[in-house]
Amino acid sequence: MQYEGVEPTNNASERALRYLVVLRKISGQTRGGAKSLKRLGDFVTCIMTWKAHKLSVAKEIARLI
């Protein structure tokens, strides 16, 4: 079934996750176990959500501290 305005593939989702995959690889987060992967995932989820809502990542982090 196809819907107007919806991509027929999941390429947009894969592109959105690519940043996390690269970050995880260069930061060595895959060596820290499930706990560090969850922490990294939570952090990246926050950043991507703020960007999607056109909020300042720096301001949002400062607000949390």
VOTI-802364 format. One record per residue (C-alpha): residue number from 1; residue in one letter; chain; x, y, z. Coordinates in nm, 3 decimals, always signed. Each point is the difference from the previous one (the first is absolute). Example, Ala and Ser with C-alpha at 12.3 -4.5 7.8 and 13.67 -1.06 7.14 Angstrom:
! residues 2
+-----+------+-----+---------+---------+---------+
: seq : type : mol :       u :       v :       w :
+-----+------+-----+---------+---------+---------+
:   1 :    a :   A :  +1.230 :  -0.450 :  +0.780 :
:   2 :    s :   A :  +0.137 :  +0.344 :  -0.066 :
+-----+------+-----+---------+---------+---------+
***
This chain:
! residues 65
+-----+------+-----+---------+---------+---------+
: seq : type : mol :       u :       v :       w :
+-----+------+-----+---------+---------+---------+
:   1 :    m :   A :  +0.000 :  +0.000 :  +0.000 :
:   2 :    q :   A :  +0.135 :  +0.345 :  -0.086 :
:   3 :    y :   A :  -0.082 :  +0.331 :  +0.164 :
:   4 :    e :   A :  +0.045 :  +0.341 :  -0.155 :
:   5 :    g :   A :  +0.304 :  +0.184 :  +0.138 :
:   6 :    v :   A :  +0.155 :  -0.313 :  +0.155 :
:   7 :    e :   A :  +0.321 :  -0.144 :  -0.144 :
:   8 :    p :   A :  -0.040 :  -0.360 :  -0.115 :
:   9 :    t :   A :  +0.339 :  -0.091 :  +0.152 :
:  10 :    n :   A :  +0.158 :  +0.048 :  +0.341 :
:  11 :    n :   A :  +0.295 :  +0.200 :  -0.139 :
:  12 :    a :   A :  -0.087 :  +0.307 :  +0.209 :
:  13 :    s :   A :  +0.012 :  -0.210 :  +0.317 :
:  14 :    e :   A :  +0.329 :  -0.157 :  -0.099 :
:  15 :    r :   A :  +0.151 :  +0.342 :  -0.073 :
:  16 :    a :   A :  -0.118 :  +0.128 :  +0.338 :
:  17 :    l :   A :  +0.166 :  -0.294 :  +0.179 :
:  18 :    r :   A :  +0.325 :  +0.019 :  -0.197 :
:  19 :    y :   A :  +0.131 :  +0.277 :  +0.227 :
:  20 :    l :   A :  -0.046 :  -0.225 :  +0.303 :
:  21 :    v :   A :  +0.174 :  -0.294 :  -0.166 :
:  22 :    v :   A :  +0.305 :  +0.209 :  -0.094 :
:  23 :    l :   A :  +0.013 :  +0.168 :  +0.342 :
:  24 :    r :   A :  -0.020 :  -0.337 :  +0.176 :
:  25 :    k :   A :  +0.280 :  -0.140 :  -0.213 :
:  26 :    i :   A :  +0.247 :  +0.287 :  +0.046 :
:  27 :    s :   A :  -0.075 :  +0.044 :  +0.371 :
:  28 :    g :   A :  +0.048 :  -0.368 :  +0.083 :
:  29 :    q :   A :  -0.344 :  -0.022 :  +0.163 :
:  30 :    t :   A :  -0.048 :  -0.354 :  -0.127 :
:  31 :    r :   A :  +0.267 :  -0.116 :  +0.246 :
:  32 :    g :   A :  -0.178 :  +0.137 :  +0.306 :
:  33 :    g :   A :  -0.287 :  -0.245 :  -0.002 :
:  34 :    a :   A :  -0.374 :  +0.048 :  -0.004 :
:  35 :    k :   A :  -0.004 :  +0.272 :  +0.266 :
:  36 :    s :   A :  +0.231 :  +0.235 :  -0.193 :
:  37 :    l :   A :  -0.188 :  -0.067 :  -0.325 :
:  38 :    k :   A :  -0.327 :  +0.097 :  +0.169 :
:  39 :    r :   A :  +0.156 :  +0.317 :  +0.141 :
:  40 :    l :   A :  +0.134 :  +0.096 :  -0.344 :
:  41 :    g :   A :  -0.336 :  -0.082 :  -0.160 :
:  42 :    d :   A :  -0.185 :  +0.216 :  +0.251 :
:  43 :    f :   A :  +0.239 :  +0.291 :  -0.058 :
:  44 :    v :   A :  -0.024 :  -0.021 :  -0.380 :
:  45 :    t :   A :  -0.379 :  -0.031 :  +0.021 :
:  46 :    c :   A :  -0.011 :  +0.327 :  +0.193 :
:  47 :    i :   A :  +0.227 :  +0.176 :  -0.249 :
:  48 :    m :   A :  -0.197 :  -0.122 :  -0.301 :
:  49 :    t :   A :  -0.330 :  +0.097 :  +0.161 :
:  50 :    w :   A :  +0.125 :  +0.350 :  +0.078 :
:  51 :    k :   A :  +0.127 :  +0.042 :  -0.355 :
:  52 :    a :   A :  -0.331 :  -0.123 :  -0.143 :
:  53 :    h :   A :  -0.178 :  +0.265 :  +0.209 :
:  54 :    k :   A :  +0.256 :  +0.262 :  -0.111 :
:  55 :    l :   A :  +0.122 :  +0.057 :  +0.356 :
:  56 :    s :   A :  +0.354 :  +0.093 :  +0.098 :
:  57 :    v :   A :  +0.180 :  -0.316 :  +0.112 :
:  58 :    a :   A :  +0.243 :  +0.203 :  +0.214 :
:  59 :    k :   A :  -0.284 :  +0.186 :  +0.174 :
:  60 :    e :   A :  -0.192 :  -0.320 :  +0.067 :
:  61 :    i :   A :  +0.306 :  -0.171 :  +0.148 :
:  62 :    a :   A :  +0.070 :  +0.305 :  +0.217 :
:  63 :    r :   A :  -0.363 :  -0.006 :  +0.116 :
:  64 :    l :   A :  +0.043 :  -0.361 :  +0.115 :
:  65 :    i :   A :  +0.314 :  +0.067 :  +0.199 :
+-----+------+-----+---------+---------+---------+
***
